[in-house]
Amino acid sequence: MDSMVHGSAWETFWLFSLAMGIRYWVIAGGLHLLVWYGLRNRFASALIRPNPPAFSTMKREMFWSMLAIPVFGSTAFFLHWSNGIGLTSVDIGSFADHGWVKAAFYFVALILMHDTYFYWVHRWMHHPAVFKRVHKVHHLSNYPSAFAAYSFHPLETVIEMMFFPLAIVLLPGVHFYTVVAFFSFDFFINTLAHTGIEYMSASVRESRWGRWLNTATLHSHHHANSQGNYGFFFSFWDRVCGTLRPG
């Protein structure tokens, strides 16, 4: 990990892109196999739809995802460059010195910031003039698979990627490991939302606090109808702005 931060900017870019590619195949592929070939019978009632996505759908999602990964990898180049000139101050020192309390604060801040950023950008991308040029690629999957997590048009990838520089500029002193942990968690939740299984129990979804969480079911309705349910981690903005579509 240290070589990613202390090498040249291009070395950092290639190492991050490789790591993101490996993460994509391991998590997306692993969840797809687990849900549809490992747990399908055991958790049949949790499946949002009865059959796995078509292979043609997954193949298209893999293609666009492979184009997206190097674009997302460029965030590492930006981090290396921006830290070098003092534009950002991402902590690359000892995590023990940084402290768990500070890391937890930054982690929660990243979750709240990204949920807000994603909602408004995502809602904007559903404007008819923008949708067909930017977001349509992702919605070619009316019934997506886990491999749709990075299935974006390059323009959408850039828009999604812009959250990273915004976040590390607004959060001076965030630790490098906290950033890596957040984006790994972010990717895992994103993949789960496209896998085709409702991973949240009914008791959680219907609880006082659980009703504010976004669910795989809500996102599945979003793919099927191309409207409403624009949130990522939470349903807060959808509820407040009247864009929640329970289905």
Secondary structure by P-SEA (a helix, b strand, c coil): ccccccccaaaaaaaaaaaaaaaaaaaaaaaaaaaaccccccccccccccccccaaaaaaaaaaaaaacccccaaaaaaaaaaaaccccccccccccccaaaaaaaaaaaaaaaaaaaaaaaaaaacccccccccccccccccccccccccccaaaaaaaaaaaaaaaaacccccaaaaaaaaaaaaaaaaaaacccccccccccccccccccccaaaaaaaaaccccccccccaaaaaaacccccc
